[in-house]
Amino acid sequence: MKMKIKLEKFGTTLISRELGSEAFKAFQPTLLELPPNEELEIDFSGILTLSSSWADEFLSPILTQLGERLVLLHSDNLSVQATLKILQEANKRQFKFRYE
């Protein structure tokens, strides 16, 4: 079982720590409903820009909460790819990716 979230619901240009933090707080109730055996898939389709500050405020706490149950769907968007690489290096933690 898995829950899938399209980041596009938070906008197509995801920038700034403040907005990332707000998005995480808005998503928290949904995250708390995730059964312990389910994965959460993050879909980046439709995203134009993803800044490392927004992603750090949104994805890093989810990675801390879910660990291996957080799965990022592969994106061809170079902004998304670069940001995720920066985040992994900064946090010294790897994301789990899935290619569809």
VEXDREN-2710 file (C-alpha; in Angstrom, 1 decimal):
% VEXDREN-2710
k/r/px/py/pz
1/MET/0.0/0.0/0.0
2/LYS/1.1/3.6/-0.6
3/MET/-0.1/7.1/-0.5
4/LYS/0.9/9.4/-3.3
5/ILE/1.2/13.2/-3.0
6/LYS/1.7/15.5/-6.0
7/LEU/3.8/18.5/-4.9
8/GLU/2.1/20.5/-7.5
9/LYS/-0.8/21.0/-5.1
10/PHE/1.5/23.4/-3.2
11/GLY/2.3/25.3/-6.4
12/THR/4.6/24.9/-9.4
13/THR/7.4/27.2/-8.1
14/LEU/8.4/25.9/-4.7
15/ILE/10.8/28.4/-3.1
16/SER/11.7/29.8/0.3
17/ARG/12.0/28.2/3.8
18/GLU/8.9/29.9/5.0
19/LEU/6.7/28.5/2.2
20/GLY/8.2/25.1/2.6
21/SER/7.5/25.1/6.3
22/GLU/3.9/26.2/5.8
23/ALA/3.4/23.4/3.2
24/PHE/4.8/20.9/5.7
25/LYS/2.5/22.1/8.5
26/ALA/-0.5/22.0/6.1
27/PHE/0.5/18.4/5.1
28/GLN/1.2/17.2/8.7
29/PRO/-2.4/16.0/9.4
30/THR/-2.4/13.9/6.2
31/LEU/1.0/12.5/7.2
32/LEU/-0.3/11.5/10.6
33/GLU/-3.0/9.4/8.9
34/LEU/-0.5/7.4/7.0
35/PRO/-0.7/3.7/8.3
36/PRO/2.6/2.4/9.7
37/ASN/3.0/-0.1/6.8
38/GLU/2.4/2.3/4.0
39/GLU/4.9/4.2/1.8
40/LEU/4.5/7.9/0.9
41/GLU/5.3/8.6/-2.7
42/ILE/6.2/12.2/-3.7
43/ASP/5.4/13.1/-7.3
44/PHE/7.3/16.1/-8.8
45/SER/5.4/16.2/-12.1
46/GLY/4.3/19.8/-12.9
47/ILE/7.0/21.4/-10.7
48/LEU/8.9/24.1/-12.5
49/THR/11.3/25.1/-9.7
50/LEU/12.2/23.4/-6.5
51/SER/14.6/25.3/-4.2
52/SER/16.8/23.5/-1.7
53/SER/15.4/25.7/1.1
54/TRP/11.7/24.8/0.4
55/ALA/12.6/21.1/-0.1
56/ASP/14.6/21.1/3.2
57/GLU/11.7/22.4/5.1
58/PHE/9.2/20.0/3.5
59/LEU/11.1/16.8/2.6
60/SER/13.7/16.6/5.4
61/PRO/11.2/16.4/8.3
62/ILE/9.2/13.8/6.3
63/LEU/12.4/11.8/5.7
64/THR/13.1/12.0/9.5
65/GLN/9.5/10.7/10.3
66/LEU/9.2/8.0/7.6
67/GLY/12.7/7.0/6.7
68/GLU/12.6/4.2/4.1
69/ARG/8.8/4.7/3.7
70/LEU/9.4/8.0/1.9
71/VAL/9.8/7.3/-1.8
72/LEU/10.5/10.1/-4.4
73/LEU/9.3/9.5/-7.9
74/HIS/12.0/10.2/-10.5
75/SER/11.8/13.6/-12.2
76/ASP/13.4/14.7/-15.4
77/ASN/13.4/18.3/-14.1
78/LEU/17.0/19.5/-13.6
79/SER/16.0/21.9/-10.8
80/VAL/14.4/19.0/-8.9
81/GLN/17.4/16.7/-9.5
82/ALA/19.9/19.3/-8.4
83/THR/17.9/20.2/-5.3
84/LEU/17.6/16.6/-4.2
85/LYS/21.3/16.0/-4.7
86/ILE/22.1/19.1/-2.6
87/LEU/19.7/18.0/0.1
88/GLN/21.2/14.5/0.3
89/GLU/24.7/15.8/0.6
90/ALA/23.8/18.4/3.2
91/ASN/21.8/16.0/5.3
92/LYS/24.1/13.0/4.8
93/ARG/21.0/10.9/4.1
94/GLN/19.8/9.3/0.9
95/PHE/16.3/9.5/-0.5
96/LYS/14.7/6.3/-1.9
97/PHE/13.8/6.8/-5.6
98/ARG/11.4/5.0/-7.8
99/TYR/11.3/5.1/-11.5
100/GLU/7.8/4.7/-13.1
END
